[in-house]
Amino acid sequence: MVELPENFPEYSIMYKTLSNQIKKLEKSKESVRGKEREEIQLKIENYQSEIIKIKKKFPENFFEELN
């Protein structure tokens, strides 16, 4: 049995939401230039950082197996 952290459902939802936001931002980034593109990239990096924090609370490859 895999040990899951407290608040597992919330973390799972956050992970999915952040992943979806990153995908949307990556698409929108293709159509913009300059400062706006940089702002989108910063958001993506922040979301990726949050995803890394969430992943560290779970067993290795936990989320990869869900995809």
Secondary structure, 3 states (H helix, E strand, C coil): CCCCCCCHHHHHHHHHHHHHHHHHHHHHHCCCCHHHHHHHHHHHHHHHHHHHHHHHCCCCCHHHHHC
